[in-house]
Amino acid sequence: HSLPTPKSKSNVPHQFHH
């Protein structure tokens, strides 16, 4: 994914990770 998201998906809200 080209989204500026950390490797820790658990730490990132599933907002744009739909």
N, C-alpha and C positions, 0 to 999 in steps of 0.2 A: 504493500500500500504506500501511496505517496503522501500519506497523512503524517503530520509532525507529531506522532505519538510515541511515547517511550516504549521500551520493550516490555515493561510491566503492564500488561493489559488489565491486571487485577487492580492496579492503581488508577487506571483510566476509566472513566464512566463510559458505558456503552451507548453514548449518544450518537457519535459519528461512526461508530463501529458496527452499525446496523448491517 
